[in-house]
């Protein structure tokens, strides 16, 4: 793994650890699949490479959203609820991570519209 890759993986581990300390479920890809909580992704493969955090709603709501989209019912209340929860939690995650000293911004990646990008770890001190 490249130095940049190692730095991003360490950043992702620190993000997960701080969110778990705050009482939130938070997972790296190596932790396995989980339906709900903060999903922390390390992307090394594109122009937007970095560490991204996206809130995943619970299993029941996630399944309802999937069924609504498959059945061409994007106006189903489950879709709106899921989007609202995801955005509120994105903002909460940003507040928590900033309070912990991380540099964080909304992702500019159109493939991750509800994600945060974590830019740096807290300064030592």
Rosetta blueprint (number, residue, H / E / L):
1 X L
2 X L
3 X H
4 X H
5 X H
6 X H
7 X H
8 X H
9 X H
10 X H
11 X H
12 X H
13 X H
14 X H
15 X H
16 X H
17 X H
18 X H
19 X H
20 X H
21 X H
22 X L
23 X L
24 X L
25 X L
26 X E
27 X E
28 X E
29 X H
30 X H
31 X H
32 X L
33 X L
34 X L
35 X L
36 X L
37 X E
38 X E
39 X E
40 X E
41 X E
42 X E
43 X E
44 X L
45 X L
46 X L
47 X L
48 X L
49 X L
50 X E
51 X E
52 X E
53 X E
54 X E
55 X E
56 X E
57 X L
58 X L
59 X H
60 X H
61 X H
62 X H
63 X H
64 X H
65 X H
66 X H
67 X H
68 X H
69 X H
70 X H
71 X L
72 X L
73 X L
74 X L
75 X L
76 X L
77 X H
78 X H
79 X H
80 X H
81 X H
82 X H
83 X H
84 X H
85 X H
86 X H
87 X H
88 X H
89 X H
90 X H
91 X H
92 X H
93 X H
94 X H
95 X H
96 X H
97 X H
98 X H
99 X H
100 X L
101 X L
102 X L
103 X E
104 X E
105 X E
106 X E
107 X L
108 X L
109 X L
110 X H
111 X H
112 X H
113 X L
114 X L
115 X L
116 X E
117 X E
118 X E
119 X E
120 X E
121 X L
122 X L
123 X L
124 X L
125 X L
